[in-house]
């Protein structure tokens, strides 16, 4: 295949214990999936209608690379989240088969230009400029699903400059992983390479240039990096 311009490289994530990498196709995110976080943002959780948005695949930051502080904001916020990576997909996936689509798990940050999000909310505009900007999705290496034993007590946390900022347990999610995959597959045809950010617990706050962060999905993955 020949192109009129050079195609962009494929975004990918390392896989713990393997030389092969995981190619990223799309990045889906769910909002307001922890009730305490929704409350701190002044929003209500609608359990009957999960809210989704997307980030571009090339927003992913990998391998511990520095994260540039984005333009057009003075209020960059962290949101630590479990990340689910899919090895297969489809439409209208049922609950009995949803977990069979999962390749592995990691931890990531849904970085948010909070000031731009506030303007978008006030005007009932889309959140794209607040969520889908360059370098807005740092993600750890993935651990294969067959090496992971998650349960409701599995802890997710974020430390910034050695201080605990966010912590929660997967059992606090309003919509679990199975439900997220089922609902997403009714809205999109899911594909191998898709990533799903599964929501953030309470405690979101601002990041500054020079901050160092350490996100952890207990017994699964760690993401460390720096805002520059």
PyMOL commands that set and color helices and strands:
alter all, ss='L'
color gray80, all
select helices_A, chain A and resi 35-40+57-59+95-101+114-122+128-131+145-147+170-172+177-187
alter helices_A, ss='H'
color red, helices_A
select strands_A, chain A and resi 12-14+21-23+27-31+51-55+60-61+76-77+80-86+102-109+112-113+137-138+143-144+155-160+163-169+195-197+212-217+221-226
alter strands_A, ss='S'
color yellow, strands_A
deselect
rebuild
show_as cartoon
